[in-house]
Amino acid sequence: MNVKLPPLSRAVCGVFISGLVLAGCQDELNQIDGFTYPAFVEASNPKTLSTAPNGTTIYNGGYGSSIAPSLNDPSVFYLLTDRGPNAAGVQANSIIFGKADFTPQIGKFRIVGDQIVLEETILLKNASGQLLTGLPNPVGQGNTGEIAIDLNGKTISPDPDGIDSEGLVLMPDGSFWISDEYGPHLVHVDPTGKTIERVNPFGTGTGGRIMPKVFARRRPNRGMEGLTITPDGKTLVGLMQSPLYNPSSAAVANSTVLRILTFEIATGATKQYVYLMEDPSLTGCSEIAAITNTTFLALERDGDYGGNPAKPAKFKRVYKFDLAGATDISDSFNGDGGKLYNGMTVDQLKDKAGLTAAGIVPVSKTLVFDLITDISPVYPHDKAEGIALIGRNRLAISNDDDFGVLDDGKNGFTTKLLPATGQVDKNRIYFVTLKSALR
């Protein structure tokens, strides 16, 4: 099974800015199959999803958690939502769901001028065809410790099929693989969104296959944020957003160890590797995209807004990393804490020095692109969450707009305004062309 890559037009532009060409430069470098990419495109007129009791409008945005280019049309992209609009409640560990019956979904968008127009909505469903929710899972099945409540303060029961979708892979047959932050779960859905298979560390999925038990110790709401597939179409590669709480949150304080999981689609065989993020204070890695069968891109970021006078974002970068030469840290016994080194979990080793002392080689990585310095005049969003490589040297980067709302700190919602523009955050896709080809 081969994944089709769009052909790359011959580069003829010679003007580079900070190592890249902003898409929109008038030359063939920005064209694929005759289609020219603008600097960015923005969602057109997102519909109203619901209205909070205080009058705040909640939009049906949220589509930027992951991005997957069409395999045959350069103007079409598939964007994924997460679990839906939510905010912290007054009660300890309570989470207000802005639309309790929201169904996580995939949107098929087409670029029209400087906008992306929603053409089709693919609602996610379980194996019986019932609509999924974004509600937390029960204890022992991916529970985050959160208590879900609706806009009226009523407690909502956990959902064993609930999904906080974050990573998206489009397959040649039109089906999708999705990763999430709850279980974490890996879910294969058909072109209509109906579940074909669900894989997790608990053995509660479908199809009988499981991922290593250690992934059940993911930090709540920092699960398998990124997902991609190798160009040969054989292996899914998932990247955790943050260090696992393995064996506990206190034990991994200041750890920069993130786990990479490879999952062979045909056999279910897995391997694990270590990715070291640059700083333990970061929000972590939001996405992963394949370059070759062993090299990948990772989107690593903080949680601040670009161009915010009060607290400007300082770190939103894309790195290239390579599995070649890295140590497979898989546990042949599939223990709850994974393979131990001198009685410690890999996550407890925390950094390069700790890994070296244990004889572990992490993936090698190099900086490819910096959203803070290389997007002009400013990258205004907080959540760069989706990345795709188009052709040999073009990046498509999407943001999660949080459905246009934020936690108001008062048991409710407020409008999400971008400090740099004063406008409501909307889904965008930025197109940038790198100076050097990646493949």
C-alpha positions as semicolon CSV with decimal commas, in nm:
position;residue;x (nm);y (nm);z (nm)
1;M;0,000;0,000;0,000
2;N;0,164;0,325;-0,111
3;V;0,066;0,673;-0,003
4;K;0,054;0,906;-0,302
5;L;0,262;1,221;-0,267
6;P;0,175;1,524;-0,480
7;P;0,446;1,609;-0,733
8;L;0,670;1,906;-0,656
9;S;0,690;2,180;-0,915
10;R;1,032;2,313;-1,010
11;A;1,154;2,587;-0,775
12;V;1,242;2,910;-0,952
13;C;1,208;3,170;-0,675
14;G;1,529;3,291;-0,514
15;V;1,397;3,517;-0,239
16;F;1,418;3,360;0,106
17;I;1,325;3,506;0,442
18;S;1,477;3,353;0,756
19;G;1,530;3,024;0,581
20;L;1,192;2,999;0,413
21;V;0,977;3,140;0,139
22;L;0,635;3,255;0,251
23;A;0,377;3,077;0,037
24;G;0,217;3,333;-0,188
25;C;0,548;3,431;-0,351
26;Q;0,467;3,460;-0,722
27;D;0,656;3,163;-0,861
28;E;0,619;2,795;-0,930
29;L;0,765;2,703;-0,591
30;N;0,421;2,753;-0,435
31;Q;0,234;2,543;-0,688
32;I;0,137;2,177;-0,691
33;D;-0,057;2,046;-0,991
34;G;-0,110;2,409;-1,094
35;F;-0,256;2,509;-0,756
36;T;-0,101;2,810;-0,581
37;Y;-0,101;2,827;-0,203
38;P;-0,157;3,163;-0,030
39;A;0,034;3,262;0,285
40;F;-0,261;3,139;0,491
41;V;-0,628;3,057;0,461
42;E;-0,897;3,108;0,725
43;A;-1,223;2,928;0,796
44;S;-1,522;3,103;0,641
45;N;-1,822;3,184;0,860
46;P;-1,814;2,903;1,118
47;K;-2,166;2,828;1,239
48;T;-2,285;2,881;1,595
49;L;-2,255;2,559;1,793
50;S;-2,424;2,676;2,113
51;T;-2,459;2,977;2,341
52;A;-2,329;2,977;2,698
53;P;-2,562;3,099;2,978
54;N;-2,366;3,427;2,994
55;G;-2,433;3,487;2,622
56;T;-2,093;3,383;2,488
57;T;-2,119;3,236;2,139
58;I;-1,949;2,898;2,095
59;Y;-1,853;2,839;1,733
60;N;-1,819;2,513;1,547
61;G;-1,451;2,567;1,492
62;G;-1,199;2,350;1,671
63;Y;-1,103;2,178;1,348
64;G;-0,729;2,237;1,370
65;S;-0,621;1,963;1,612
66;S;-0,471;1,777;1,317
67;I;-0,445;1,820;0,941
68;A;-0,431;1,566;0,658
69;P;-0,392;1,674;0,295
70;S;-0,606;1,505;0,032
71;L;-0,411;1,241;-0,156
72;N;-0,536;1,358;-0,496
73;D;-0,651;1,721;-0,473
74;P;-0,402;1,991;-0,361
75;S;-0,684;2,229;-0,265
76;V;-0,847;1,991;-0,016
77;F;-0,750;1,928;0,348
78;Y;-0,911;1,723;0,623
79;L;-0,911;1,887;0,968
80;L;-0,994;1,718;1,299
81;T;-1,174;1,852;1,605
82;D;-1,099;1,752;1,961
83;R;-1,360;1,658;2,224
84;G;-1,547;1,987;2,199
85;P;-1,562;2,322;2,383
86;N;-1,492;2,289;2,754
87;A;-1,398;2,494;3,059
88;A;-1,308;2,428;3,420
89;G;-1,595;2,407;3,667
90;V;-1,603;2,532;4,026
91;Q;-1,618;2,181;4,170
92;A;-1,277;2,015;4,195
93;N;-1,183;1,830;3,874
94;S;-1,511;1,929;3,709
95;I;-1,517;2,018;3,340
96;I;-1,801;2,209;3,175
97;F;-1,885;2,081;2,828
98;G;-2,021;2,366;2,615
99;K;-2,224;2,119;2,410
100;A;-2,253;1,791;2,598
101;D;-2,370;1,596;2,293
102;F;-2,096;1,728;2,064
103;T;-1,965;1,463;1,826
104;P;-1,591;1,480;1,748
105;Q;-1,560;1,508;1,373
106;I;-1,347;1,541;1,063
107;G;-1,411;1,834;0,833
108;K;-1,331;1,823;0,463
109;F;-1,223;2,174;0,363
110;R;-1,146;2,324;0,024
111;I;-0,929;2,630;-0,033
112;V;-1,124;2,902;-0,212
113;G;-0,924;3,221;-0,244
114;D;-0,799;3,310;0,103
115;Q;-1,058;3,094;0,282
116;I;-1,113;2,729;0,364
117;V;-1,471;2,627;0,299
118;L;-1,626;2,332;0,482
119;E;-1,760;2,090;0,219
120;E;-1,831;1,779;0,425
121;T;-1,854;1,680;0,790
122;I;-1,761;1,324;0,889
123;L;-1,906;1,248;1,233
124;L;-1,717;0,986;1,434
125;K;-1,918;0,676;1,533
126;N;-1,863;0,357;1,731
127;A;-1,861;0,008;1,579
128;S;-2,243;-0,002;1,599
129;G;-2,277;0,323;1,410
130;Q;-2,381;0,532;1,712
131;L;-2,237;0,883;1,732
132;L;-1,933;0,921;1,957
133;T;-1,907;1,186;2,225
134;G;-1,606;1,373;2,356
135;L;-1,691;1,279;2,714
136;P;-1,430;1,125;2,948
137;N;-1,392;0,748;2,970
138;P;-1,481;0,538;3,278
139;V;-1,218;0,436;3,532
140;G;-0,991;0,168;3,392
141;Q;-1,071;0,260;3,032
142;G;-0,885;0,588;2,990
143;N;-1,037;0,799;3,268
144;T;-0,874;1,139;3,327
145;G;-1,018;1,201;3,674
146;E;-1,246;1,470;3,532
147;I;-1,612;1,507;3,627
148;A;-1,809;1,616;3,321
149;I;-2,096;1,862;3,368
150;D;-2,322;2,037;3,117
151;L;-2,403;2,409;3,088
152;N;-2,675;2,369;3,350
153;G;-2,439;2,212;3,605
154;K;-2,578;1,860;3,563
155;T;-2,326;1,577;3,595
156;I;-2,277;1,372;3,280
157;S;-2,190;1,002;3,299
158;P;-1,856;0,883;3,155
159;D;-1,864;0,732;2,808
160;P;-1,657;0,418;2,733
161;D;-1,653;0,520;2,365
162;G;-1,567;0,885;2,436
163;I;-1,272;1,023;2,244
164;D;-1,059;1,335;2,271
165;S;-0,935;1,316;1,914
166;E;-0,600;1,480;1,838
167;G;-0,406;1,297;1,562
168;L;-0,533;1,218;1,211
169;V;-0,408;0,997;0,926
170;L;-0,585;0,969;0,590
171;M;-0,551;0,627;0,425
172;P;-0,558;0,559;0,048
173;D;-0,892;0,377;0,081
174;G;-1,054;0,687;0,234
175;S;-1,054;0,555;0,592
176;F;-0,881;0,736;0,879
177;W;-0,668;0,647;1,182
178;I;-0,717;0,877;1,482
179;S;-0,524;0,907;1,810
180;D;-0,655;1,069;2,126
181;E;-0,567;1,210;2,468
182;Y;-0,794;0,995;2,682
183;G;-0,684;0,630;2,668
184;P;-0,480;0,692;2,472
185;H;-0,677;0,519;2,198
186;L;-0,592;0,446;1,836
187;V;-0,913;0,433;1,637
188;H;-0,956;0,323;1,275
189;V;-1,272;0,456;1,113
190;D;-1,416;0,400;0,767
191;P;-1,481;0,691;0,523
192;T;-1,816;0,758;0,694
193;G;-1,653;0,783;1,041
194;K;-1,771;0,443;1,169
195;T;-1,523;0,260;1,391
196;I;-1,349;-0,039;1,237
197;E;-1,102;-0,100;1,519
198;R;-1,015;0,060;1,853
199;V;-0,677;-0,011;2,015
200;N;-0,574;0,094;2,367
201;P;-0,361;-0,024;2,663
202;F;-0,660;-0,167;2,854
203;G;-0,782;-0,444;2,625
204;T;-1,126;-0,278;2,605
205;G;-1,102;-0,193;2,238
206;T;-1,223;-0,389;1,939
207;G;-1,031;-0,639;1,731
208;G;-0,832;-0,785;2,023
209;R;-0,514;-0,583;1,968
210;I;-0,363;-0,364;2,240
211;M;-0,090;-0,105;2,272
212;P;0,173;-0,140;2,549
213;K;0,030;-0,107;2,900
214;V;0,271;0,172;2,996
215;F;0,077;0,419;2,780
216;A;-0,212;0,396;3,027
217;R;0,008;0,612;3,251
218;R;-0,015;0,908;3,017
219;R;-0,058;1,245;3,183
220;P;-0,432;1,331;3,179
221;N;-0,519;1,529;2,866
222;R;-0,162;1,498;2,739
223;G;-0,200;1,169;2,557
224;M;-0,114;1,071;2,199
225;E;-0,135;1,419;2,054
226;G;0,035;1,340;1,725
227;L;-0,011;1,060;1,471
228;T;0,130;0,990;1,124
229;I;0,196;0,700;0,889
230;T;0,519;0,598;0,717
231;P;0,523;0,664;0,340
232;D;0,519;0,288;0,270
233;G;0,175;0,277;0,434
234;K;0,274;0,005;0,681
235;T;0,335;0,170;1,018
236;L;0,151;0,424;1,232
237;V;0,378;0,645;1,440
238;G;0,235;0,823;1,745
239;L;0,397;1,086;1,966
240;M;0,291;1,162;2,323
241;Q;0,240;1,527;2,410
242;S;0,409;1,516;2,750
243;P;0,608;1,278;2,972
244;L;0,401;0,991;3,111
245;Y;0,314;1,003;3,480
246;N;0,526;0,694;3,522
247;P;0,527;0,596;3,801
248;S;0,377;0,929;3,919
249;S;0,366;1,299;3,837
250;A;0,612;1,381;4,118
251;A;0,859;1,118;3,999
252;V;0,885;1,274;3,653
253;A;0,896;1,641;3,753
254;N;1,109;1,834;3,502
255;S;1,133;1,534;3,271
256;T;1,172;1,602;2,898
257;V;1,121;1,238;2,797
258;L;0,841;1,184;2,547
259;R;0,754;0,841;2,411
260;I;0,717;0,755;2,045
261;L;0,509;0,448;1,957
262;T;0,530;0,264;1,626
263;F;0,240;0,033;1,539
264;E;0,256;-0,203;1,243
265;I;-0,092;-0,201;1,094
266;A;-0,080;-0,556;0,956
267;T;0,057;-0,730;1,266
268;G;-0,003;-0,495;1,560
269;A;0,367;-0,518;1,651
270;T;0,496;-0,213;1,839
271;K;0,823;-0,042;1,924
272;Q;0,901;0,255;2,146
273;Y;1,161;0,531;2,129
274;V;1,249;0,844;2,326
275;Y;1,203;1,198;2,197
276;L;1,354;1,470;2,417
277;M;1,166;1,800;2,413
278;E;1,370;2,115;2,452
279;D;1,236;2,236;2,786
280;P;1,018;2,075;3,056
281;S;0,809;2,392;3,085
282;L;0,671;2,356;2,732
283;T;0,317;2,241;2,656
284;G;0,488;1,961;2,464
285;C;0,460;1,816;2,114
286;S;0,137;1,879;1,925
287;E;0,190;1,684;1,606
288;I;0,409;1,453;1,402
289;A;0,441;1,414;1,024
290;A;0,635;1,155;0,825
291;I;0,916;1,248;0,587
292;T;1,052;0,899;0,516
293;N;0,999;0,563;0,686
294;T;1,245;0,663;0,961
295;T;1,245;1,045;0,962
296;F;0,966;1,268;1,087
297;L;0,868;1,621;1,181
298;A;0,756;1,715;1,532
299;L;0,572;2,035;1,626
300;E;0,694;2,145;1,970
301;R;0,545;2,448;2,142
302;D;0,457;2,660;2,442
303;G;0,098;2,763;2,519
304;D;0,130;3,140;2,472
305;Y;0,004;3,372;2,199
306;G;0,229;3,519;1,934
307;G;0,228;3,898;1,948
308;N;0,081;3,916;2,298
309;P;0,228;4,232;2,460
310;A;0,172;4,095;2,810
311;K;0,324;3,751;2,758
312;P;0,443;3,681;2,404
313;A;0,496;3,328;2,280
314;K;0,862;3,229;2,274
315;F;0,864;2,872;2,150
316;K;0,677;2,718;1,858
317;R;0,917;2,513;1,648
318;V;0,924;2,229;1,399
319;Y;1,202;1,972;1,438
320;K;1,313;1,690;1,213
321;F;1,395;1,370;1,400
322;D;1,531;1,031;1,301
323;L;1,457;0,689;1,451
324;A;1,773;0,542;1,296
325;G;2,023;0,464;1,570
326;A;1,775;0,530;1,853
327;T;1,721;0,269;2,125
328;D;1,402;0,063;2,119
329;I;1,283;0,084;2,482
330;S;1,002;-0,169;2,442
331;D;0,928;-0,396;2,737
332;S;0,907;-0,761;2,631
333;F;0,712;-0,835;2,952
334;N;0,463;-0,551;2,887
335;G;0,472;-0,438;3,248
336;D;0,259;-0,152;3,376
337;G;0,561;0,078;3,398
338;G;0,739;-0,045;3,089
339;K;1,103;-0,149;3,076
340;L;1,304;-0,046;3,381
341;Y;1,663;0,076;3,391
342;N;1,835;0,036;3,729
343;G;1,490;0,019;3,886
344;M;1,371;0,341;3,721
345;T;1,123;0,399;3,443
346;V;1,248;0,563;3,126
347;D;1,035;0,867;3,206
348;Q;1,216;0,909;3,539
349;L;1,551;0,940;3,362
350;K;1,432;1,288;3,262
351;D;1,702;1,414;3,024
352;K;1,996;1,334;2,798
353;A;2,231;1,274;3,090
354;G;1,992;1,030;3,255
355;L;1,936;0,844;2,930
356;T;2,308;0,824;2,856
357;A;2,379;0,680;3,200
358;A;2,120;0,411;3,130
359;G;2,259;0,336;2,783
360;I;1,958;0,477;2,596
361;V;2,000;0,673;2,275
362;P;1,707;0,909;2,200
363;V;1,606;1,004;1,847
364;S;1,832;1,264;1,689
365;K;1,668;1,596;1,606
366;T;1,743;1,918;1,418
367;L;1,554;2,247;1,391
368;V;1,364;2,293;1,064
369;F;1,133;2,591;1,118
370;D;1,047;2,850;1,384
371;L;0,691;2,984;1,377
372;I;0,780;3,275;1,607
373;T;1,064;3,417;1,400
374;D;0,982;3,289;1,051
375;I;0,616;3,383;1,002
376;S;0,569;3,750;0,922
377;P;0,441;3,974;1,062
378;V;0,339;3,744;1,350
379;Y;0,196;3,402;1,425
380;P;-0,095;3,519;1,647
381;H;-0,228;3,188;1,781
382;D;-0,149;2,995;2,097
383;K;-0,221;2,644;1,972
384;A;-0,029;2,534;1,664
385;E;-0,153;2,175;1,658
386;G;-0,148;2,031;1,307
387;I;0,135;1,991;1,059
388;A;0,164;1,822;0,721
389;L;0,445;1,797;0,468
390;I;0,333;1,859;0,111
391;G;0,568;1,747;-0,163
392;R;0,934;1,787;-0,070
393;N;0,954;2,119;0,112
394;R;0,617;2,274;0,192
395;L;0,459;2,278;0,538
396;A;0,089;2,319;0,611
397;I;0,033;2,425;0,974
398;S;-0,310;2,440;1,137
399;N;-0,422;2,589;1,469
400;D;-0,683;2,478;1,720
401;D;-0,912;2,778;1,775
402;D;-1,091;2,621;2,076
403;F;-1,432;2,681;1,914
404;G;-1,376;3,055;1,960
405;V;-1,401;3,041;2,340
406;L;-1,190;3,025;2,654
407;D;-1,244;2,942;3,020
408;D;-1,358;3,270;3,179
409;G;-1,223;3,176;3,522
410;K;-1,576;3,212;3,658
411;N;-1,726;2,872;3,591
412;G;-1,805;2,951;3,230
413;F;-1,689;3,071;2,888
414;T;-1,560;3,392;2,734
415;T;-1,474;3,480;2,375
416;K;-1,125;3,379;2,263
417;L;-0,968;3,697;2,125
418;L;-0,620;3,696;1,976
419;P;-0,407;3,962;2,151
420;A;-0,218;4,045;1,830
421;T;-0,532;4,115;1,625
422;G;-0,818;4,169;1,869
423;Q;-1,021;3,925;1,659
424;V;-1,192;3,600;1,755
425;D;-0,959;3,306;1,694
426;K;-1,054;3,105;1,386
427;N;-0,912;2,799;1,216
428;R;-0,627;2,883;0,981
429;I;-0,383;2,688;0,768
430;Y;-0,045;2,853;0,712
431;F;0,162;2,751;0,411
432;V;0,538;2,794;0,424
433;T;0,804;2,671;0,188
434;L;1,135;2,564;0,333
435;K;1,465;2,664;0,175
436;S;1,590;2,306;0,178
437;A;1,391;2,006;0,062
438;L;1,321;1,744;0,326
439;R;1,283;1,455;0,084
